[in-house]
Amino acid sequence: MDLLTSDEIARYHRHILLPEVGGAGQQRLKAARVLVIGAGGLGAPVLQYLAAAGVGTLGIADDDRVSLSNLQRQVIHDTGTIGEMKTQSAADAIARLNPHVRVIRFEERFSADTATRHLAGFDLVIDGSDNFDTRYAAADATEAARLPLVTGAVGRFDGSVTTLKPYESDADSNLNPRYRDLFPAPPPEGLIPSCAEAGIIGALTGVIGTLMTMEAIKLITGIGEPLIGRLLLYDGLSSRFETVRYRRKRARVAAE
């Protein structure tokens, strides 16, 4: 594991002071390779805080360009980057924030077809996408690749976060749940309006995005209790958090 430079020790001093993190935990962050799916509302704060935390390598998968309507919530971009690929805009912002972070750009949407190429070399995935096709593709691909996945979603004034490691077992030797144990199938097309159709409060993506980042930091450093088998729900209008537990569904045995 690479040693921290004097500049890095000064930069991450507040982390290193924490007994739960310390120098060893900061070295794990430096060695970590995290793929972030989407550089939009959720991906923006995730990328900023992972870069600030000292994650050594960040992958960004996004095929979109920055538009004026993005800037109300996608805070890694700015007025001067309108029209740029989001991956490039985000990479430039990360370089300004922390030159110690390496960025790998994938200027295409994450899908079942691109998953093998996108996941290669990464040890953790964070899904900040805004569509069900990508969410299910990410969940299926990370399960097959035995990679932990932090996934979140937002809508209007509320959001959710959970962490998935379905290839491992819990303390009772039961396999951890899959994404499809929580959401068995995507909703019918058009049933749930997009942010462009229904609107969204910009700060909500910051709340959920930073919660996703905290999950990633816990997974990388091995501290705390990740949201495995638990869905954290946030209602921004009532300022209320709730946690829903979910389990692995047992396969049904076909009748003879």
DOPA-17936 format. One record per residue: residue number from 1; chain; x, y, z of N, C-alpha, C in turn. Coordinates in steps of 0.001 Angstrom, whole numbers, plus 500000, padded with zeros to 6 digits. Layout:
! residues N
{NUM, "A", {X, Y, Z}, {X, Y, Z}, {X, Y, Z}}
...
! end
This chain:
! residues 256
{1, "A", {500847, 498805, 500000}, {500000, 500000, 500000}, {500887, 501251, 500000}}
{2, "A", {500564, 502208, 499103}, {501386, 503406, 498979}, {501351, 504247, 500250}}
{3, "A", {502521, 504743, 500641}, {502596, 505633, 501789}, {502021, 506996, 501432}}
{4, "A", {501514, 507692, 502428}, {500998, 509044, 502228}, {502151, 510029, 502167}}
{5, "A", {502070, 510983, 501249}, {503087, 512029, 501176}, {502831, 513059, 502276}}
{6, "A", {503795, 513934, 502516}, {503619, 514982, 503532}, {502439, 515880, 503174}}
{7, "A", {502253, 516147, 501882}, {501121, 516967, 501443}, {499801, 516263, 501736}}
{8, "A", {499760, 514960, 501491}, {498538, 514203, 501750}, {498252, 514118, 503249}}
{9, "A", {499271, 513966, 504049}, {499075, 513922, 505501}, {498456, 515229, 505986}}
{10, "A", {498932, 516351, 505455}, {498369, 517643, 505830}, {496939, 517787, 505308}}
{11, "A", {496693, 517359, 504077}, {495376, 517479, 503451}, {494322, 516667, 504207}}
{12, "A", {494678, 515444, 504612}, {493705, 514535, 505226}, {493856, 514474, 506750}}
{13, "A", {494467, 515490, 507332}, {494774, 515464, 508763}, {493540, 515207, 509618}}
{14, "A", {492395, 515796, 509261}, {491178, 515609, 510066}, {490690, 514169, 510010}}
{15, "A", {490914, 513483, 508896}, {490609, 512053, 508831}, {491562, 511259, 509714}}
{16, "A", {492829, 511560, 509607}, {493854, 510789, 510298}, {493704, 510913, 511813}}
{17, "A", {493158, 512033, 512270}, {492924, 512215, 513699}, {491874, 511259, 514244}}
{18, "A", {490990, 510771, 513372}, {489930, 509876, 513819}, {490504, 508489, 514067}}
{19, "A", {490382, 507943, 515284}, {490934, 506605, 515546}, {490348, 505539, 514621}}
{20, "A", {489092, 505713, 514230}, {488448, 504723, 513361}, {489041, 504720, 511946}}
{21, "A", {489637, 505833, 511556}, {490217, 505938, 510210}, {491734, 505872, 510297}}
{22, "A", {492330, 506901, 510870}, {493774, 506921, 511053}, {494539, 506877, 509741}}
{23, "A", {495837, 506709, 509847}, {496677, 506640, 508662}, {496379, 505425, 507803}}
{24, "A", {496087, 504279, 508453}, {495808, 503056, 507703}, {494541, 503201, 506871}}
{25, "A", {493513, 503797, 507468}, {492268, 504005, 506735}, {492450, 504973, 505583}}
{26, "A", {493258, 505997, 505786}, {493505, 506953, 504714}, {494292, 506299, 503578}}
{27, "A", {495181, 505394, 503912}, {495904, 504653, 502875}, {494953, 503761, 502082}}
{28, "A", {493954, 503196, 502748}, {492958, 502387, 502024}, {492160, 503268, 501069}}
{29, "A", {491836, 504481, 501490}, {491132, 505402, 500596}, {492002, 505736, 499382}}
{30, "A", {493288, 505955, 499630}, {494198, 506275, 498533}, {494302, 505116, 497544}}
{31, "A", {494255, 503893, 498043}, {494392, 502718, 497181}, {493090, 502341, 496495}}
{32, "A", {491972, 502905, 496935}, {490662, 502497, 496427}, {490443, 502959, 494989}}
{33, "A", {489683, 502138, 494268}, {489300, 502436, 492887}, {487778, 502335, 492811}}
{34, "A", {487124, 503464, 492655}, {485664, 503538, 492733}, {485090, 504012, 491408}}
{35, "A", {484126, 503259, 490879}, {483406, 503674, 489678}, {482117, 504350, 490083}}
{36, "A", {481890, 505559, 489578}, {480655, 506296, 489832}, {479857, 506336, 488539}}
{37, "A", {478661, 505773, 488586}, {477783, 505755, 487420}, {476916, 507007, 487457}}
{38, "A", {477145, 507909, 486514}, {476390, 509157, 486459}, {477140, 510295, 487112}}
{39, "A", {477282, 511400, 486378}, {477908, 512610, 486926}, {476866, 513713, 487006}}
{40, "A", {475647, 513327, 487398}, {474542, 514262, 487498}, {474240, 514653, 488936}}
{41, "A", {472944, 514678, 489280}, {472535, 515169, 490593}, {473157, 514410, 491749}}
{42, "A", {473139, 513079, 491709}, {473746, 512277, 492776}, {475240, 512114, 492572}}
{43, "A", {475660, 511900, 491340}, {477075, 511699, 491070}, {477931, 512902, 491400}}
{44, "A", {477360, 514112, 491260}, {478140, 515334, 491506}, {478676, 515407, 492934}}
{45, "A", {477817, 515341, 493973}, {478369, 515380, 495337}, {479178, 514147, 495681}}
{46, "A", {478803, 512991, 495128}, {479586, 511777, 495376}, {481013, 511969, 494891}}
{47, "A", {481176, 512444, 493672}, {482513, 512641, 493113}, {483297, 513684, 493890}}
{48, "A", {482638, 514766, 494266}, {483333, 515819, 495014}, {483841, 515318, 496355}}
{49, "A", {482995, 514626, 497098}, {483398, 514201, 498439}, {484339, 513007, 498415}}
{50, "A", {484220, 512128, 497421}, {485199, 511046, 497308}, {486570, 511604, 496950}}
{51, "A", {486593, 512590, 496055}, {487860, 513227, 495698}, {488455, 513946, 496897}}
{52, "A", {487621, 514676, 497618}, {488108, 515395, 498793}, {488606, 514435, 499864}}
{53, "A", {487981, 513253, 499943}, {488372, 512261, 500950}, {489663, 511549, 500601}}
{54, "A", {490114, 511683, 499350}, {491381, 511074, 498969}, {491281, 509728, 498307}}
{55, "A", {490099, 509380, 497748}, {490005, 508138, 496985}, {490935, 508248, 495784}}
{56, "A", {491829, 507291, 495630}, {492922, 507432, 494675}, {492529, 507415, 493217}}
{57, "A", {491541, 506580, 492855}, {491121, 506465, 491464}, {489605, 506507, 491387}}
{58, "A", {489091, 507421, 490569}, {487660, 507549, 490357}, {487343, 507311, 488886}}
{59, "A", {486424, 506400, 488635}, {485894, 506217, 487293}, {484574, 506949, 487186}}
{60, "A", {484297, 507538, 486027}, {483038, 508254, 485796}, {482435, 507739, 484500}}
{61, "A", {481208, 507218, 484590}, {480502, 506734, 483404}, {479284, 507615, 483163}}
{62, "A", {479296, 508362, 482063}, {478176, 509244, 481725}, {478301, 509639, 480259}}
{63, "A", {477181, 509646, 479547}, {477220, 509980, 478121}, {476574, 511328, 477813}}
{64, "A", {476300, 512117, 478847}, {475552, 513360, 478683}, {476470, 514574, 478719}}
{65, "A", {475931, 515696, 478245}, {476629, 516983, 478294}, {475970, 517900, 479319}}
{66, "A", {476731, 518839, 479841}, {476228, 519796, 480833}, {475257, 520758, 480164}}
{67, "A", {474099, 520946, 480771}, {473124, 521917, 480292}, {472799, 522902, 481412}}
{68, "A", {472218, 524024, 481052}, {471917, 525073, 482037}, {470995, 524564, 483135}}
{69, "A", {470029, 523713, 482779}, {469078, 523217, 483774}, {469709, 522253, 484768}}
{70, "A", {470893, 521729, 484451}, {471603, 520839, 485383}, {472143, 521581, 486607}}
{71, "A", {472456, 522855, 486444}, {473273, 523562, 487433}, {472539, 523840, 488738}}
{72, "A", {471233, 523657, 488764}, {470461, 523846, 489989}, {470770, 522773, 491026}}
{73, "A", {471374, 521651, 490597}, {471636, 520553, 491525}, {472948, 519819, 491249}}
{74, "A", {473463, 519871, 490040}, {474666, 519121, 489678}, {475886, 520006, 489912}}
{75, "A", {476254, 520118, 491204}, {477141, 521189, 491654}, {478608, 521004, 491273}}
{76, "A", {478965, 519881, 490691}, {480356, 519717, 490250}, {480590, 520470, 488941}}
{77, "A", {479507, 520806, 488233}, {479590, 521558, 486983}, {479299, 523035, 487244}}
{78, "A", {479605, 523888, 486283}, {479330, 525316, 486445}, {478973, 525935, 485102}}
{79, "A", {478652, 527217, 485139}, {478195, 527899, 483936}, {479212, 527812, 482814}}
{80, "A", {480477, 527844, 483162}, {481523, 527805, 482149}, {481692, 526470, 481464}}
{81, "A", {481078, 525405, 482008}, {481226, 524081, 481395}, {479982, 523647, 480628}}
{82, "A", {479000, 524531, 480470}, {477806, 524185, 479693}, {478216, 523749, 478285}}
{83, "A", {477681, 522629, 477862}, {478009, 522079, 476552}, {479115, 521037, 476581}}
{84, "A", {479915, 520997, 477657}, {480972, 519998, 477770}, {480401, 518640, 478164}}
{85, "A", {481130, 517580, 477849}, {480781, 516272, 478384}, {480874, 516334, 479906}}
{86, "A", {479910, 515733, 480571}, {479917, 515772, 482033}, {481150, 515078, 482611}}
{87, "A", {481618, 514037, 481946}, {482809, 513359, 482435}, {484015, 514295, 482428}}
{88, "A", {484149, 515109, 481381}, {485274, 516033, 481293}, {485131, 517165, 482297}}
{89, "A", {483920, 517732, 482394}, {483672, 518809, 483357}, {483964, 518343, 484778}}
{90, "A", {483488, 517128, 485111}, {483715, 516593, 486454}, {485194, 516310, 486694}}
{91, "A", {485882, 515760, 485693}, {487307, 515461, 485844}, {488114, 516729, 486085}}
{92, "A", {487778, 517798, 485383}, {488483, 519067, 485575}, {488238, 519628, 486973}}
{93, "A", {486995, 519508, 487453}, {486682, 519990, 488802}, {487416, 519181, 489860}}
{94, "A", {487525, 517877, 489661}, {488244, 517021, 490597}, {489723, 517377, 490622}}
{95, "A", {490287, 517656, 489455}, {491710, 518028, 489390}, {491975, 519315, 490153}}
{96, "A", {491035, 520255, 490096}, {491195, 521505, 490851}, {491064, 521255, 492349}}
{97, "A", {490193, 520332, 492719}, {489953, 520047, 494133}, {491084, 519241, 494750}}
{98, "A", {491549, 518199, 494031}, {492560, 517308, 494604}, {493414, 516700, 493493}}
{99, "A", {494601, 517220, 493274}, {495452, 516721, 492191}, {495989, 515313, 492421}}
{100, "A", {495771, 514749, 493609}, {496239, 513402, 493897}, {495301, 512324, 493352}}
{101, "A", {494129, 512720, 492866}, {493122, 511763, 492414}, {493247, 511533, 490910}}
{102, "A", {493293, 510273, 490521}, {493297, 509903, 489103}, {491858, 509668, 488645}}
{103, "A", {491505, 510175, 487471}, {490150, 510022, 486932}, {490202, 509225, 485637}}
{104, "A", {489310, 508241, 485533}, {489134, 507457, 484310}, {487742, 507763, 483783}}
{105, "A", {487650, 508243, 482539}, {486366, 508666, 481970}, {485815, 507624, 480994}}
{106, "A", {484528, 507346, 481140}, {483802, 506511, 480180}, {482674, 507372, 479625}}
{107, "A", {482831, 507853, 478416}, {481836, 508771, 477850}, {480748, 507986, 477130}}
{108, "A", {480119, 507105, 477893}, {479013, 506299, 477395}, {478193, 505843, 478588}}
{109, "A", {476944, 505529, 478336}, {476057, 505104, 479410}, {476421, 503706, 479889}}
{110, "A", {476366, 503485, 481193}, {476575, 502153, 481750}, {475393, 501279, 481360}}
{111, "A", {475672, 500071, 480883}, {474613, 499143, 480488}, {475133, 497727, 480640}}
{112, "A", {474256, 496763, 480393}, {474683, 495366, 480444}, {475773, 495094, 479412}}
{113, "A", {475730, 495802, 478291}, {476723, 495597, 477233}, {478085, 496200, 477574}}
{114, "A", {478086, 497302, 478335}, {479355, 497971, 478660}, {479901, 497582, 480025}}
{115, "A", {479127, 496815, 480803}, {479469, 496553, 482200}, {480847, 495936, 482375}}
{116, "A", {481174, 494940, 481581}, {482457, 494253, 481748}, {483614, 495223, 481576}}
{117, "A", {483521, 496069, 480582}, {484577, 497050, 480325}, {484629, 498113, 481426}}
{118, "A", {483485, 498584, 481861}, {483449, 499644, 482871}, {483909, 499165, 484250}}
{119, "A", {483569, 497940, 484596}, {483866, 497455, 485948}, {485302, 496981, 486125}}
{120, "A", {485977, 496700, 485033}, {487320, 496139, 485115}, {488265, 497051, 485899}}
{121, "A", {488889, 496488, 486927}, {489870, 497237, 487702}, {489320, 498021, 488871}}
{122, "A", {487990, 498057, 489032}, {487405, 498797, 490159}, {487021, 497839, 491280}}
{123, "A", {486998, 498360, 492510}, {486667, 497506, 493643}, {485405, 497943, 494377}}
{124, "A", {484742, 498986, 493892}, {483501, 499480, 494485}, {482773, 500292, 493428}}
{125, "A", {481439, 500183, 493412}, {480631, 500914, 492433}, {479565, 501718, 493168}}
{126, "A", {479362, 502938, 492715}, {478292, 503789, 493242}, {477387, 504161, 492076}}
{127, "A", {476115, 503823, 492194}, {475162, 504090, 491120}, {474334, 505327, 491451}}
{128, "A", {474608, 506386, 490710}, {473838, 507615, 490848}, {473027, 507910, 489605}}
{129, "A", {472655, 506863, 488866}, {471927, 507037, 487612}, {470486, 507472, 487885}}
{130, "A", {469819, 507890, 486813}, {468460, 508418, 486954}, {467434, 507611, 486166}}
{131, "A", {467758, 506352, 485866}, {466811, 505530, 485113}, {466905, 504083, 485571}}
{132, "A", {465783, 503368, 485417}, {465702, 502008, 485943}, {466543, 501023, 485153}}
{133, "A", {466674, 501210, 483855}, {467492, 500284, 483063}, {468922, 500239, 483590}}
{134, "A", {469490, 501414, 483872}, {470863, 501467, 484372}, {470962, 500892, 485774}}
{135, "A", {469989, 501164, 486623}, {470024, 500655, 487999}, {470021, 499134, 488033}}
{136, "A", {469165, 498527, 487241}, {469120, 497066, 487218}, {470368, 496487, 486567}}
{137, "A", {470866, 497129, 485525}, {472103, 496666, 484889}, {473267, 496729, 485867}}
{138, "A", {473348, 497813, 486642}, {474422, 497960, 487622}, {474311, 496911, 488722}}
{139, "A", {473088, 496670, 489196}, {472893, 495688, 490264}, {473254, 494282, 489791}}
{140, "A", {472812, 493919, 488598}, {473097, 492581, 488081}, {474591, 492397, 487808}}
{141, "A", {475213, 493421, 487218}, {476628, 493304, 486844}, {477537, 493262, 488061}}
{142, "A", {477258, 494079, 489070}, {478111, 494080, 490263}, {477941, 492795, 491062}}
{143, "A", {476741, 492244, 491073}, {476553, 490955, 491748}, {477370, 489871, 491065}}
{144, "A", {477323, 489841, 489736}, {478077, 488840, 488990}, {479580, 489019, 489168}}
{145, "A", {480026, 490270, 489279}, {481457, 490563, 489435}, {481904, 490532, 490885}}
{146, "A", {480980, 490317, 491814}, {481257, 490275, 493249}, {481886, 491591, 493713}}
{147, "A", {481236, 492692, 493320}, {481664, 494027, 493731}, {480567, 494667, 494564}}
{148, "A", {480908, 495345, 495660}, {479888, 496052, 496431}, {479306, 497210, 495629}}
{149, "A", {478016, 497451, 495833}, {477306, 498512, 495119}, {476558, 499378, 496116}}
{150, "A", {476773, 500681, 496030}, {475969, 501655, 496762}, {475041, 502301, 495747}}
{151, "A", {473745, 502239, 496001}, {472785, 502774, 495040}, {471810, 503708, 495732}}
{152, "A", {471466, 504777, 495048}, {470548, 505762, 495608}, {469588, 506258, 494552}}
{153, "A", {468503, 506880, 495010}, {467507, 507430, 494094}, {466858, 508636, 494752}}
{154, "A", {466382, 509551, 493933}, {465719, 510751, 494429}, {464484, 511046, 493579}}
{155, "A", {463531, 511752, 494178}, {462342, 512190, 493460}, {461669, 513325, 494205}}
{156, "A", {461539, 514463, 493559}, {460874, 515643, 494122}, {461496, 516075, 495456}}
{157, "A", {461011, 515544, 496603}, {461507, 515959, 497917}, {462009, 514785, 498759}}
{158, "A", {462096, 513590, 498198}, {462510, 512439, 499002}, {463514, 511587, 498244}}
{159, "A", {464240, 510770, 499006}, {465266, 509929, 498399}, {465538, 508696, 499230}}
{160, "A", {466392, 507811, 498693}, {466704, 506564, 499380}, {468125, 506134, 499055}}
{161, "A", {468683, 505324, 499954}, {470045, 504782, 499798}, {470079, 503363, 500361}}
{162, "A", {470801, 502465, 499689}, {471085, 501153, 500252}, {472423, 500670, 499707}}
{163, "A", {472976, 499660, 500372}, {474247, 499058, 499965}, {474033, 497575, 499722}}
{164, "A", {474634, 497076, 498646}, {474411, 495694, 498233}, {475722, 494902, 498180}}
{165, "A", {475706, 493746, 498850}, {476797, 492759, 498737}, {476149, 491375, 498732}}
{166, "A", {475375, 491071, 497689}, {474578, 489841, 497681}, {475380, 488559, 497538}}
{167, "A", {476665, 488681, 497288}, {477544, 487522, 497133}, {478158, 487113, 498476}}
{168, "A", {477823, 487836, 499552}, {478309, 487508, 500887}, {477144, 487133, 501790}}
{169, "A", {477458, 486525, 502933}, {476432, 486106, 503888}, {476485, 486961, 505143}}
{170, "A", {475364, 487013, 505856}, {475309, 487762, 507100}, {475804, 486903, 508263}}
{171, "A", {475671, 487413, 509473}, {476191, 486713, 510651}, {475502, 485377, 510877}}
{172, "A", {474296, 485197, 510328}, {473557, 483941, 510480}, {473731, 483023, 509281}}
{173, "A", {474723, 483317, 508435}, {475047, 482510, 507258}, {473970, 482558, 506180}}
{174, "A", {473136, 483587, 506222}, {472153, 483794, 505165}, {472722, 484752, 504126}}
{175, "A", {472541, 484442, 502850}, {473031, 485331, 501811}, {472368, 486700, 501911}}
{176, "A", {473173, 487740, 501728}, {472627, 489092, 501734}, {471669, 489283, 500565}}
{177, "A", {470708, 490194, 500713}, {469722, 490385, 499650}, {470282, 491043, 498400}}
{178, "A", {469592, 490798, 497292}, {469882, 491409, 496010}, {469039, 492677, 495842}}
{179, "A", {469389, 493455, 494828}, {468568, 494624, 494464}, {467160, 494171, 494090}}
{180, "A", {467070, 493021, 493408}, {465765, 492530, 492972}, {464939, 491958, 494124}}
{181, "A", {465542, 491732, 495281}, {464761, 491384, 496459}, {464042, 492612, 497004}}
{182, "A", {464621, 493756, 496763}, {464017, 495019, 497195}, {463047, 495538, 496145}}
{183, "A", {463491, 495526, 494895}, {462677, 495981, 493769}, {462675, 494865, 492713}}
{184, "A", {461700, 493941, 492786}, {461722, 492760, 491914}, {461768, 493062, 490419}}
{185, "A", {461102, 494124, 489993}, {461074, 494450, 488566}, {460883, 495950, 488397}}
{186, "A", {461367, 496501, 487291}, {461168, 497928, 487048}, {459684, 498246, 486915}}
{187, "A", {459262, 499442, 487300}, {457863, 499824, 487112}, {457555, 499986, 485626}}
{188, "A", {456293, 499909, 485248}, {455939, 500119, 483840}, {456439, 501474, 483349}}
{189, "A", {456882, 501511, 482111}, {457416, 502740, 481542}, {456378, 503859, 481609}}
{190, "A", {456809, 505023, 482088}, {455927, 506175, 482178}, {455181, 506296, 483487}}
{191, "A", {455241, 505249, 484340}, {454501, 505298, 485608}, {455102, 506307, 486570}}
{192, "A", {456438, 506325, 486644}, {457129, 507248, 487543}, {457766, 508349, 486706}}
{193, "A", {457327, 509601, 486885}, {457867, 510695, 486067}, {459326, 510980, 486395}}
{194, "A", {460060, 511440, 485403}, {461457, 511808, 485608}, {461539, 513159, 486300}}
{195, "A", {462768, 513521, 486728}, {462969, 514830, 487349}, {462613, 515956, 486378}}
{196, "A", {462881, 515735, 485087}, {462566, 516750, 484086}, {461066, 516966, 483973}}
{197, "A", {460286, 515937, 484303}, {458830, 516031, 484214}, {458194, 516493, 485520}}
{198, "A", {458714, 515990, 486651}, {458077, 516260, 487942}, {458781, 517337, 488754}}
{199, "A", {460036, 517648, 488407}, {460814, 518604, 489191}, {461513, 517941, 490360}}
{200, "A", {462496, 518625, 490914}, {463220, 518117, 492076}, {463884, 519283, 492790}}
{201, "A", {463889, 519242, 494115}, {464586, 520268, 494895}, {466085, 519959, 494845}}
{202, "A", {466879, 520925, 494445}, {468288, 520668, 494180}, {469059, 520143, 495365}}
{203, "A", {468812, 520684, 496555}, {469590, 520282, 497726}, {469377, 518826, 498100}}
{204, "A", {468255, 518238, 497676}, {467983, 516831, 497987}, {469075, 515923, 497445}}
{205, "A", {469568, 516216, 496243}, {470615, 515362, 495666}, {471896, 515454, 496479}}
{206, "A", {472119, 516596, 497132}, {473276, 516721, 498014}, {473133, 515860, 499251}}
{207, "A", {471922, 515823, 499821}, {471683, 514992, 501009}, {471919, 513522, 500687}}
{208, "A", {471276, 513031, 499638}, {471383, 511608, 499298}, {472782, 511284, 498778}}
{209, "A", {473354, 512172, 497974}, {474694, 511936, 497445}, {475745, 511825, 498539}}
{210, "A", {475663, 512676, 499557}, {476648, 512588, 500640}, {476421, 511352, 501500}}
{211, "A", {475181, 510914, 501648}, {474922, 509658, 502357}, {475523, 508479, 501589}}
{212, "A", {475421, 508501, 500273}, {476030, 507453, 499455}, {477546, 507472, 499614}}
{213, "A", {478121, 508656, 499656}, {479571, 508773, 499839}, {479997, 508223, 501193}}
{214, "A", {479214, 508496, 502228}, {479534, 507980, 503551}, {479519, 506452, 503556}}
{215, "A", {478560, 505849, 502830}, {478534, 504397, 502704}, {479818, 503889, 502056}}
{216, "A", {480251, 504573, 501007}, {481472, 504162, 500302}, {482689, 504246, 501213}}
{217, "A", {482791, 505321, 501971}, {483929, 505487, 502874}, {483941, 504391, 503937}}
{218, "A", {482768, 504034, 504447}, {482701, 502946, 505433}, {483148, 501621, 504825}}
{219, "A", {482707, 501355, 503604}, {483097, 500108, 502947}, {484602, 500051, 502698}}
{220, "A", {485166, 501158, 502263}, {486596, 501185, 501936}, {487461, 501041, 503187}}
{221, "A", {487093, 501753, 504233}, {487915, 501761, 505440}, {487566, 500645, 506416}}
{222, "A", {486420, 499996, 506225}, {486018, 498911, 507102}, {485460, 499356, 508435}}
{223, "A", {484928, 500575, 508486}, {484370, 501080, 509744}, {482842, 501108, 509674}}
{224, "A", {482209, 501129, 510833}, {480764, 501306, 510904}, {479983, 500127, 510362}}
{225, "A", {478695, 500364, 510150}, {477765, 499337, 509680}, {477107, 499822, 508387}}
{226, "A", {477511, 499298, 507249}, {476897, 499712, 505980}, {475413, 499337, 505928}}
{227, "A", {474713, 499957, 505003}, {473275, 499751, 504844}, {472974, 498483, 504037}}
{228, "A", {473539, 497372, 504456}, {473288, 496095, 503787}, {472013, 495494, 504363}}
{229, "A", {471043, 495219, 503507}, {469752, 494721, 503974}, {468895, 495793, 504607}}
{230, "A", {469286, 497045, 504439}, {468508, 498160, 504982}, {468384, 499256, 503918}}
{231, "A", {467188, 499752, 503741}, {466932, 500868, 502829}, {466669, 502106, 503673}}
{232, "A", {467541, 503109, 503535}, {467386, 504357, 504273}, {466548, 505312, 503437}}
{233, "A", {465448, 505775, 504010}, {464523, 506679, 503333}, {464599, 508058, 503958}}
{234, "A", {464585, 509085, 503133}, {464639, 510463, 503613}, {463499, 511267, 503013}}
{235, "A", {462732, 511919, 503876}, {461655, 512820, 503463}, {462113, 514238, 503763}}
{236, "A", {462443, 514990, 502721}, {462983, 516330, 502921}, {461986, 517322, 503475}}
{237, "A", {460705, 517154, 503165}, {459707, 518112, 503632}, {459438, 517981, 505125}}
{238, "A", {459496, 516760, 505644}, {459256, 516562, 507078}, {460549, 516401, 507864}}
{239, "A", {461695, 516432, 507166}, {463001, 516220, 507805}, {463019, 514918, 508602}}
{240, "A", {462562, 513857, 507963}, {462435, 512568, 508657}, {463219, 511486, 507915}}
{241, "A", {463977, 510697, 508681}, {464645, 509512, 508170}, {463931, 508269, 508688}}
{242, "A", {463796, 507259, 507845}, {463262, 505968, 508248}, {464120, 504871, 507626}}
{243, "A", {464155, 503712, 508282}, {464918, 502588, 507761}, {463999, 501380, 507595}}
{244, "A", {464036, 500812, 506406}, {463254, 499612, 506104}, {464221, 498448, 505909}}
{245, "A", {464008, 497366, 506642}, {464847, 496186, 506489}, {464261, 495269, 505408}}
{246, "A", {465138, 494627, 504651}, {464686, 493676, 503634}, {465657, 492505, 503583}}
{247, "A", {465158, 491357, 503138}, {465935, 490125, 503162}, {465985, 489455, 501797}}
{248, "A", {466857, 488482, 501711}, {466957, 487661, 500501}, {465696, 486815, 500375}}
{249, "A", {465085, 486838, 499206}, {463917, 486010, 498974}, {464365, 484598, 498603}}
{250, "A", {463751, 483626, 499206}, {464096, 482225, 498914}, {463474, 481813, 497604}}
{251, "A", {464235, 481058, 496823}, {463710, 480559, 495558}, {462601, 479553, 495810}}
{252, "A", {461562, 479652, 495032}, {460456, 478707, 495183}, {460825, 477358, 494533}}
{253, "A", {460435, 476308, 495217}, {460670, 474960, 494695}, {459481, 474575, 493814}}
{254, "A", {459757, 474217, 492583}, {458692, 473863, 491653}, {457969, 472591, 492120}}
{255, "A", {456657, 472590, 492003}, {455879, 471414, 492391}, {456095, 470286, 491400}}
{256, "A", {456154, 469077, 491931}, {456371, 467937, 491049}, {455074, 467544, 490356}}
! end
